Amino acid sequence: MKTLALIVVVAFAQDPAAPSLEQAQPQAGQAAGHAARRVSQRQDLERLKKDVRYVAEELDRELLGPKTNATNSAAALRSRIAGLRARGNLDPRLDPVLAKLEQLYSTMDQREHIDYFVRSFMRAVTDELREAAEQSKDSAALLKRLDDNLDVPVQTEGWLKEDLSVADFKRQGPIKIFIAKHRLRRPKKHVATTAAAVVAGRHHVQIGVEIEGVVTRRKLQVDGDTTFDLGTLHNEVTPEWRLVFGRNMPIPNDGDRVRFKGWTYYDSFHRSEEEFDIADPDMGAERKTLWEIHPVMDVEILPPAPQRR
């Protein structure tokens, strides 16, 4: 019996698949090194995220003051960035991010009709910073995302994408998602559809649609948008489109039968917007869908539907 046990022990010790003591020590050292690097990378990412969030909080302070025009807001935001630089407590890798922000704010008052939505635009920029910090998996990805998404041209119509899935639309980031609300060009073509089909997600985001229906609610929002609902489908005419391009556009009342055209939109940042009212029974915390037509570009009020006999 002892002889058999000895043979088993010797056979196990001579198993070529088992690492020798000399081999096992370097492997253990490599594993410890990999673990230490992962910890270091994680700590580096958290420090960088903290700095990005700090920048967002500092810029958001400008939203606490009185409303003003884009020129004055841009000057105040650039002053806050200068203050961040002067304090010198940010990761130096964020210097290009601050430069992108300075450029973005320097051209802010050159954007068409920006005074209609300047505060919402400012909020979209800080949302961009926060979302990048929240979603990035490593420091390199965080810096690349900010470098890409803060590069916003003054003229955005050709820059905005069309015909996107909801997932692809949301991946664009808060700035592009916000600017899509303020398009100043009609879609090249329109798909005839229904409010129910849009709400059911049967269409992509950022396509032109034409819809008929009966208005169930009309409301003027605090940001100046004039809205009307067809059931749970929310439709918005932006102030710059209505006042500058659509002075003769009729605005329907409750009970009006309408035909209208515009861009499909998925309002994934609804809760962060100035007009969000948590107590609103239709558009607040219990909102049934984030699908909208926004902006609405054309509205026609139709005769009432003939009564069935």
N, C-alpha and C positions, 0 to 999 in steps of 0.2 A: 504494500500500500504506500509506504514512504517512497519507494522507488518510483511509482507512478506519479506521485505529487511532484517529485523532483523533476521528472521529465516534462510535466506540464509547465512548471515554473521556468525551466530552461527554454522550452519552446516559446513561451510568451516573451521572455527577455530577448530572444533572437528574432522576433517578428520584424521583418524589414519595414513594415508600414508604420511601426511605432517610432517616433522621433527619439533620438538619443538625447542625453542630458545636455550635450554641447549644442545640439540643434534647438532644443526647447527654450534655452535661455534667450537667444537672439529673437526668437519668435515672440516670446513674452514681452521683450523690450519694444519690439515693433508695434505690438498691440497697444501697449501703454502709451507709446508715442502718438499713435493714431487717435486714441481717446483724448489725450492732452490737446492735440490740435483741434479736435472737434469742440472741446470746451472753450478753447481760445477763440475759435471762429464764432461760436455762439455768443460769447461775451462781447466780441467786437461788433457783431450785428446789433446786439441790444443797446450798446453805447451809441451806435450810429442812429438807430431808431429813436432813441431818446432825444438826440440833437435835432432830428427832423421834426419830431413832434413839438419840440421847443420853438423851432422856427415858425411852425404853423400857429402855435398859441400866440406868439408875438405879433404876427400879422393879423390874426383874428381880433386883436385889441382895437384895431382900426374900425371894426364893425360896431364897437360899443359907443362910438361917438355919434354926433349928429350926421344926418345924411348930407352929402355934398356931391358935386359933380365929379366926373372922371378925372379931370385935370388935377383938382385938389386932392382927390383920393390917391392918385398915382404918386404925387409928390410926398404925401404922408407915408405911403408904403415904402418908397425908396429911402426915406429918412429912417424908418425902422430897420431896414436892411443895413444901412450905414451904422446904426447903433449896434446891431449884431456883430458886424465886422470889428467895430471898435472894442467891444468887450473881449474879443479874442478867445472865447471859451468853447467855440465850436470845433468839431473835427475838421482839419484842413481839407479833407476830401470833399467837404461840402462847399468849398469856394466856387467851383463851377456851377453848383446848384444856385447859390446866391446870385451869381452873374446872370444865370438864365432868368431868375425872378426879377432882377433889375431890368433886364431887357423887356420882359413881359409887361412890367408896369410902366416902363418908359414909352411903350407904344399903345398903352391901354386907351388913351383918349383919342387915338386914331381909328379905333374900331367904329364901324358904322352904328350910330344910334346907341352907343354904349351907355349914355346917361339914363336910358330907360331901365337898364338892368345891371348897373355897375356893382352894386353891393352883392347881388347874386353871383356875379362873375368872380368877385373877390373871394366869396365863400367857396366857389368851385375850385379855386386854386389851392386853398388850404385843405379842402377835402382831398385833393390830389396828393398832397404831401402825406396826409394821415393814412390814406389807403395804401400808398406805396410802403409806408412803414409797417402797416399791419400785415400786408400780404407777401412781402418779399422774403425769400428763404435764405438769402445770404447777402452780405454787404455789396458784392459786385452787382447782383441783380437789383438791389435797391437803388444804387447809383445810376445804373443804366436806365432803369425805368424813369427816374426823374429827368435824366438827360433827354430821353425821348419825348416824354409827355409834357415837359415844360417848354418845348420848342413849338410855339403856337404862332402861325403867321397872322398878320393883320387881316388879310383877306382870306376868309375861311371857307367860302362856298366850294371851291375846287378841292379843298383839303378834307372836307367831311366825306365820310364813306356812306354808301347807300346799300340797301338790300342785304341786311345783316341778320343773322340769327340773334336771339336774345343773348345767348352766351357771348357771342362775338361783340355785340353792341356793348355789353357791360365790361368786357375786357379792355375797351378803349380808354377807360379812366374817366374821372369826374369832369375834367375840362371839356373833352370832346362831347361827352354826354350832355353837358349843359349847353354848349354852343349850338348843338343840333336843335335845341328848342327855338333858337332865334334865327333860323334860316331866313334869307331874304330872296330866295329864288323858288319859283314853283317847280314841282316835279315835272319831268319831261313827259311822263305818261301817268295815267291813273287806272287803277283796278276798281271796277264796280263791285262793291261788297256790302256787307251789313255790319251794324254795330256788334251784333252777337258773334259774327265771325272774327272780328278783330279781338274782342275780349277773350274768345276761345283760343287765341294764339295761332290762327290759321294762316297768318301772314307774317312776313319778316318785318323787322324794324327798319325805318327809314325808306319806305316806299310810298308812292303816291296812291291815294285811295279816293273814291267817290262814294258817299253814303247818303241814304235818305232815311228819315225817321221823324219822330215827334219829340220835341224838346220837353224833358221832364224837370229841368231846373236851369236857371240862369243866375250867374253871380259875377260881380266884379271883385277880383282878387286884390290883395293889398299891394302886389307888385305891379298892378296895372293891367294884367291880363283880363280879358273878358272871356268868361267860360260859359259853356252850356253843355248839359249832359243829355245823352240819349240812354236812359236807364243807367247802367253802371259804366258806360263809356264816357270818359271825360274829354272835352274838346276845348282847345284854347286858341283865342286870337290874341297875338302879342300886341302891345301898344304901338310898337314901332311899325308893324305891318298895317295895323288899322289906321293909324294917324298919318302915316307917310305914304303908303302905297294903296291903302284901301279906304280912302275917305268916304266913298260911297257904299262901302260894304254894309249891308243890313245886319243888325245884331238881333237874333231871334229872342222871343219871349217864351215863357212857359206855355206849352200847348201848341206852339207853332210847328207846322210840318215844314221840314227843311231838306234841301239838298246841299251838301257842302263837300269841299275838296281840301286835302292837306296831306301832311306827312304822318305816317305811323310813328309812334314814339313809345318807349318803355321807361317810365319815370322811376328808376331805381333809387334816385336820391331825393324822393319826395319829402321824406321826414326832415331833411336838413335845410329845406327851403324856407324862405321868410314867410310865405303864405300858409305854411302847414299849421293846421288847427286840429289838435288832437281830439277835440270835442265835436268836430264837424261830423254829422251822422253819415255823410256820404264819402267825404274825402279825408277823414281823420284816421284814428287808430283802427277803425273797423273797415277801412277802404277795401272794396271787394276785388279790385284789379288795378294793376299799375299801367295797363295799356291806355293810351290816349291818341288823339289826333292833335298834334302840336308841332308846328303851328298850323292852324286852319288858314287856308289862303283865299278861299272863295266861298261865299254863302249865298244861297238863293232861298227865299221864303216862298213856299208853294201853297196853292189853294188847299183847303182842308180836303181830306180824302172823302169821296162820296159815301154817303151813308148807305149801308146795306139794307135792303127791304126784305 
